[in-house]
Amino acid sequence: MLTISAPDSNGDLFARPMEWRGDAAEPRVLVLPRSSDPALGAGDRVLARLTEVDGEDHAYEARLIRRIGTNPRRILGVYRAGSEGGRLVPIDKGSDREWRIASADARGAKDGELIEAEQSGPKGRLGLPSARVINRLGDPTAPKAVSLIAIHQHGIPDHFPDEAMVAADAAQPLALGPREDLRDMPLVTIDPSDARDHDDACFARADDDPANPGGHVLWVAIADVAAYVTPGSALDREARNRGNSTYFPDRVVPMLPDRLSGDLCSLHEGVERPCLAVEMVLNAQGDKLRHRFTRAMMRSAASLNYTEVQAAQDGAPNAQCAPLMDQVIAPLYAAYAALKRARAARQPLELDLPERQIILTDQGEVASVAFKDRLDAHRLIEEFMVLANVAAAEELIARRQPLLFRVHEEPAPERLEALREVAQASGLTLGKGQVLKTQHLNKLLSQAAETEQAELINLSTLRSMQQAYYYPENFGHFGLALRSYAHFTSPIRRYADLLVHRALITAHGWGADGLTPGDAEGLEKTAKHISDTERRSMTAERDTTDRYLAAYLAERVGSEFTGRITGIQRFGAFVALDGSGADGLVPIRSVGREYFRHDAGSQTLMGSDTGLTLGVGMVVTVRLAEADPLTGGLMLELLEVEGHSLPRGPKPSGRGGARRKPTKSKRRSDKAKRKVTRSRR
């Protein structure tokens, strides 16, 4: 956020930060206007993208994103060139209105290009509203356009109403007031290195109470979004409408405007920020003995990332972490060690499914696909947040305050039976005739660990799970093995957490910005809505990933890959490719000329002539036959199964070749199917 200064004697436009947090002198920023930018004058407030420069009389150069207080409508569509400029045809299938673009506002857009434009005027002489191009995205199938297409395709709101933007832009930092003063406590944020916001901070110390030997005192502080987003306000209505932020490899569609999500509600280093905090006392075994919530003011001692914190704990602290080792980092890991003991006793579901990460170039193309490292620093923050969420649920239950629980129910019987059959086909066991607990599933996962079946069993266990959702009644959280669970730790990006904050404010009498009677009465309806928006975001994120991967692999059509079968349907087999994790389909019609029998119980396809069996978990070699960036679809040609080439033609009779010997996996599958048949009699 910058404030524009008057032009200098050369006519150059400079700006200064609206809120300067450093100890050094305030930096000078040169504004580099584009021809399509609106005219700026002294006193204008703007949001800009900064680039650091050396050897100049200014420290940064700025490119305008938007002028604060203005909020022109943005449109995504295909540019159609004409004799006097062109038209924008929106890709939103719900819109049949075109937009007129003058030649001077086209910025060189070419016919058929995907463009992003903003409204520049009312209807003109042709009866069409005017727009100007602000971003040329090129080929609609190109990677840079992928997330924008998903946003529009799934109806994710990406344009804040004017009244919400006006309210966000008018927001100001808050004073201490009646809040508890935690500004001297060295709370730190620990996030990914590319984090766009910081909504949680933590601090731990050894408990000095003689009655709690080896215990710990753990603090978790969360940005006080409720202080800025009040019930019934324009910001509240839009936050509820969105339900949550949506994350793509190249952008975020935030739940709150950037003035809040990236600034006033973000726990930046060295800046005073309002928060809701919980103090939790743990014993040496990691059990929570008691907790206390407070509405406070904090000042983050440092903004750290997972990698540097883990390196510091492993003995290689950088300049940022070295001064924090004894007072901050070491006590955090000590508290985490205790929580690990409590987790081992509780036995939440221990799935081992690495998270895929897509790295993009500046042009929006996929540079690489990797799997994120899982560090103890990640697990530390996760355990702290889980405990804070539990404390919030318990606090509100004890105070008889309405709230939204995060509910995760146990697997449905039919899904559990499917998982049991996959386990049997892999030579493993999952017991029957008992009340299912996560420890039973963990035993299965432990059996599969370090074997060829590990990925299959982890995926199959995940697929057997119900989807978590929000609800005003408490049905527990099966996956975490917790009786009561609510989301409290991410109010910047989840509306459910904001409602929990409001419930805490009302329960403690901290102000008039708590949960209203209207909020409480509408909790069930709100729970359904935000559960739906969460699924919408997950689908859009998954579709975007598929499209990026298809674009990444499009130049490798014809190449061979190894992979593992992850799903079987009557029409073919789904294969996850090694390295990228991309999912592709082997159409069964492309596998020889024989008929394949589909067995849904054992999740197999078996050839009627050759006996070739395709089953979940089998290692295969495939050739990439087709990659469609527009749909994200990959079509694969099957070459080998479990190291064996495919048999060709119909089953030989008499002379002319030997029948293919069944693979070990096939024999295991057949044996399991015999067991299943006997057990069902």
DAGIBEL-V379194 format. One line per field, one symbol per residue. ss: DSSP state (H for helix, E for strand, C for the rest). phi: phi as a letter, one per 40 degrees, with the letter a starting at -180 (. if undefined). psi: psi as a letter, one per 20 degrees, with the letter a starting at -180 (. if undefined). Layout:
BEGIN
ss: ???
phi: ???
psi: ???
END
This chain:
BEGIN
ss: CEEECCCCCCCCEEEEECCCCCCCCCCCEEECCCCCCCCCCCCCEEEEEEEECCCCCCCEEEEEEEECCCCCCEEEEEEEEECCEEEEEECCCCCCCEEEECHHHCCCCCCCCEEEEEEEEEECCCCCEEEEEEEEEECCCCHHHHHHHHHHHCCCCCCCCHHHHHHHHHCCCCCCCCCEEECCCCCEEEECCCCCCCCEEEEEEECCCCCCCCCEEEEEEEECHHHCCCCCCHHHHHHHHHCECEECCCCEECCCCHHHHHHHCCCCECCEEEEEEEEEEECCCCCEEEEEEEEEEEEECEEEEHHHHHHHHCCCCCHHHHCCHHHHHHHHHHHHHHHHHHHHHHCCCCCCCCCEEEEECCCCCEEEEEECCCCHHHHHHHHHHHHHHHHHHHHHHHCCCCCCEEEECCCCHHHHHHHHHHHHHCCCCCCCCCCCCHHHHHHHHHHHCCCCCHHHHHHHHHHHCCCCEEECCCCCECCCCECCCCCCCCCCCEHHHHHHHHHHHHHHCCCCCCCCHHHHHCHHHHHHHHHHHHHHHHHHHHHHHHHHHHHHHHHHCCCEEEEEEEEEECCEEEEEECCCCCEEEEEHHHCCCCCEEEECCCCEEEECCCCCEEECCCEEEEEEEEEECCCCEEEEEEEEECCEECCCCCCCCCCCCCCCCCCHHHHHHHHHHHHHHHHCC
phi: .bbcccdcccgcbbabccacbccccdccbccbcccccccbbdgcbbbbcbbcbbgbcbcbbbbccacchbaccbbbabcbcbcbgabbbdccccbbccbcbcdcbcfgdbdgccbbbbcbaccbccgbccabcbacbgddccdcccccccdcccgccbbcddcccccccccbdcccfccccbcccccbcbadcbdcabbbbaaaaccccdcbcgcbbbbbbbdccccbbcdgccccccccdcgacbbbdbabcccbdccccbbcbbcccgbcbcabbbbbbbcccgcccaaacabbbbbccabbbdcccccccchbcccccdcbdccbcdccccccccccccccccfccbcbbdccbbbbcccgcccabbbccbcccccdcdcccdcccccccccccccfbdabccbbccccdcccccccccccccgbbbcbgaccbcccccccccdcdgbccdcdcccccdccccccabacbcbgbcccfbcbabcbcbccbbcdccccdccccccbgcicccccdcdcccccccdccccccccdcccccccccccccccccdcbdgcbbcabcbabbdcibcbcccgcgcbbbcccccbgbccbccbcccfbbbccccgdbbbdgccbbbbccabbccbgcbbbbcbabfgbcccbgcccbgchhbcccccdccccccccccccccccc
psi: pqpprqqahijqprrqqhopirhrqpqppppnqrhiqqpqrpiqpqpqpqppqqjrjqhqqpppgqppiqmqpqqpappoqahmcaqpoqioiipjprppoqgijikjqqpiqpqprqpirapbhjjqqqrqpippibpiiqhhighhggghhjkppjopqghhhggghiqqqqrgcjqpojhipmqqqorqhkpirnjqqqqqrqpjohimpjrqoppppppmhhhhnqpirhhgghggghhrqpprhirpoqhqqhhghiehjpmqpjpppqrpqppppqahjjppgrrpqqprprophqorrgghgghghjjmqahghgiigghfgghghghhhghhghghhhmrpmqnnqpqpppqrhjjqohrprpqqorhhghggghghgghggggghghghjlpqrpqoporqqqghhhhghhhgghhjjrqoqrkqpprhhghhgghhhhqjrijggghgghgghiqqpqrqqiqojroghilqhppqohilihiphghhhgghhhgghilirjkaprhggghjggggggghhghghggggggghggggghghhihijpiqqqqappiqprhiapppppqfhjqprpophiinajrppppohgilqppphgijpppqpiqpqprpohpoohhijqppqppgqokipqqqqarpqqcrjrqqppqrghghgggghhgggghii.
END
